[in-house]
Amino acid sequence: ELQRLLLEQRPGARRVVIFDHTRRSSCADTRTSRQSREPSSVIHNDYTEKSAQTRLKDLLRDETLNGGRRFAIVNVWRPIIRAPAKHVESWPMT
């Protein structure tokens, strides 16, 4: 689902590599039982320019970015349970 969406929305994109996920919950019992983290209260970026390049090398191993190829790291936030909520209803990003 996400691969198709990103390829459709990013003209010129040729490949999508999905990696890492973090489950978050505001409920302490859920965090304990599902090994989740608490919600972030601030908008943030998980990578610096240098750490993003390091992570890319870790993920793609021997593949390189030779020939002017570029990459982007895209964070996707979505609820795990789709019904009845169709969007994240708590911890709004403002």
Residue pairs with C-beta under 8 A, 6 or more apart in sequence:
2 16
2 18
2 76
3 16
3 18
6 13
6 16
6 74
7 13
7 16
10 72
17 59
17 60
19 59
22 37
23 34
23 35
23 36
23 37
23 80
24 36
24 37
24 38
24 39
24 40
25 31
25 34
25 36
25 37
25 38
25 39
26 38
26 39
26 90
26 91
30 36
31 37
31 38
39 90
39 91
40 91
41 91
43 93
45 75
46 73
46 75
47 55
47 73
52 71
52 73
55 73
56 65
56 71
65 71
77 88
78 88
79 85
79 86
79 87
79 88
79 89
